Amino acid sequence: MSNDVSFDNAVTEINEGVAQEVHSIEDVETASDFELKHTPRLEVIEGSKGQTVKVGIGLKGITHPQTEEHYIEWIRAFDGTEPLGTVSFGPADAPVAEFEVKRTSGQIVVQALCNLHGIWEARV
């Protein structure tokens, strides 16, 4: 599959001083494999101490590679606009993270940076 994908819903964000598009998919059912393997997968878990968001990369069983050439560099999460944290990865690491959530805004935003294909976002 070609990596030339049009993202009508991309927004621009400053990442380490460089403007980058933030990609997301609107409809999982019509998304390409390329889009599915880059999109964060979120699971909100209720616990005795509040909520935890578990994050992996890839939807519908399509996972992102973690090789020297192509890997997820970090995953970060926000409660609305309030940062919850960032977890960094190397090529040999599984891109999986957990964040404690207070739900002050009602919306959790998770972003992941692919070293080749930029920032990808999901919201719950």
VEXDREN-2710 file (C-alpha; in Angstrom, 1 decimal):
% VEXDREN-2710
k/r/px/py/pz
1/MET/0.0/0.0/0.0
2/SER/1.2/3.5/-0.8
3/ASN/2.0/5.8/2.1
4/ASP/0.5/8.8/0.2
5/VAL/-2.6/9.2/2.2
6/SER/-4.9/12.2/2.2
7/PHE/-5.9/13.3/5.7
8/ASP/-8.8/15.7/5.6
9/ASN/-9.0/15.9/9.3
10/ALA/-5.3/16.5/10.1
11/VAL/-4.5/19.4/12.3
12/THR/-1.1/21.1/12.9
13/GLU/0.7/20.9/16.2
14/ILE/4.1/22.1/17.4
15/ASN/6.2/19.1/18.4
16/GLU/9.6/20.0/19.8
17/GLY/9.6/23.3/18.0
18/VAL/8.5/21.8/14.6
19/ALA/5.0/22.2/13.1
20/GLN/3.6/18.7/12.4
21/GLU/0.2/17.5/11.2
22/VAL/-1.7/15.4/13.7
23/HIS/-3.5/12.6/11.9
24/SER/-6.7/10.8/13.0
25/ILE/-9.3/8.6/11.4
26/GLU/-13.0/9.5/11.4
27/ASP/-14.4/6.0/10.6
28/VAL/-12.6/2.8/11.6
29/GLU/-14.7/0.8/9.2
30/THR/-13.5/2.6/6.1
31/ALA/-9.9/3.2/7.3
32/SER/-6.9/1.8/5.4
33/ASP/-4.5/-0.7/7.0
34/PHE/-1.9/2.1/7.0
35/GLU/-4.2/4.3/9.1
36/LEU/-5.3/1.4/11.4
37/LYS/-1.7/0.5/12.2
38/HIS/-0.8/4.0/13.3
39/THR/-3.9/4.9/15.3
40/PRO/-3.7/4.6/19.1
41/ARG/-6.0/2.0/20.7
42/LEU/-7.5/3.1/24.0
43/GLU/-9.1/1.2/26.8
44/VAL/-10.5/3.0/29.8
45/ILE/-10.5/0.8/32.9
46/GLU/-12.4/1.7/36.1
47/GLY/-10.5/0.9/39.2
48/SER/-10.7/1.4/42.9
49/LYS/-8.4/4.5/42.6
50/GLY/-10.1/6.0/39.6
51/GLN/-9.7/5.4/35.9
52/THR/-6.7/4.1/33.9
53/VAL/-6.2/4.5/30.2
54/LYS/-4.3/1.6/28.6
55/VAL/-2.9/2.5/25.2
56/GLY/-1.5/0.3/22.4
57/ILE/-0.9/1.2/18.7
58/GLY/-3.1/-0.3/16.0
59/LEU/-6.7/-1.1/15.5
60/LYS/-8.6/-4.2/14.2
61/GLY/-5.7/-6.5/14.9
62/ILE/-3.3/-4.5/12.7
63/THR/-0.2/-3.6/14.7
64/HIS/2.6/-1.2/14.2
65/PRO/6.1/-2.6/13.6
66/GLN/8.9/-1.8/16.0
67/THR/12.0/-2.0/13.9
68/GLU/15.2/0.1/13.6
69/GLU/13.7/1.7/10.5
70/HIS/10.1/2.2/11.6
71/TYR/8.8/2.5/15.1
72/ILE/6.7/4.4/17.6
73/GLU/8.9/6.9/19.4
74/TRP/6.4/8.0/22.1
75/ILE/2.9/7.9/23.4
76/ARG/1.4/10.8/25.3
77/ALA/-2.0/11.4/26.9
78/PHE/-4.1/14.4/27.9
79/ASP/-7.2/14.9/30.0
80/GLY/-8.6/17.6/27.7
81/THR/-5.6/19.8/27.5
82/GLU/-4.0/18.8/30.8
83/PRO/-1.0/16.5/30.1
84/LEU/-1.1/13.1/31.8
85/GLY/2.3/12.0/30.8
86/THR/4.6/10.7/28.0
87/VAL/6.2/7.3/27.6
88/SER/9.1/7.0/25.2
89/PHE/10.1/3.8/23.2
90/GLY/13.0/2.5/21.2
91/PRO/12.8/0.1/18.2
92/ALA/12.9/-2.9/20.5
93/ASP/10.2/-1.8/22.9
94/ALA/6.5/-2.7/22.7
95/PRO/4.6/0.6/22.3
96/VAL/2.2/0.1/25.2
97/ALA/1.5/2.7/28.0
98/GLU/-0.8/3.3/30.9
99/PHE/-2.0/6.6/32.3
100/GLU/-4.0/7.5/35.4
101/VAL/-6.9/9.7/34.6
102/LYS/-8.9/12.2/36.7
103/ARG/-11.4/13.0/33.9
104/THR/-11.5/16.7/34.6
105/SER/-12.5/17.5/31.0
106/GLY/-14.6/14.6/29.9
107/GLN/-12.3/13.8/27.0
108/ILE/-9.1/11.8/26.9
109/VAL/-6.7/12.5/24.0
110/VAL/-3.9/10.1/23.2
111/GLN/-1.2/10.8/20.6
112/ALA/1.6/8.6/19.3
113/LEU/4.6/9.6/17.2
114/CYS/5.7/7.2/14.4
115/ASN/9.3/8.1/13.4
116/LEU/8.3/7.9/9.7
117/HIS/4.6/8.9/9.6
118/GLY/4.2/11.6/12.2
119/ILE/1.7/12.1/15.0
120/TRP/-1.5/10.0/15.2
121/GLU/-4.3/10.8/17.6
122/ALA/-7.4/9.1/19.2
123/ARG/-10.0/10.5/21.6
124/VAL/-12.4/8.9/24.0
END
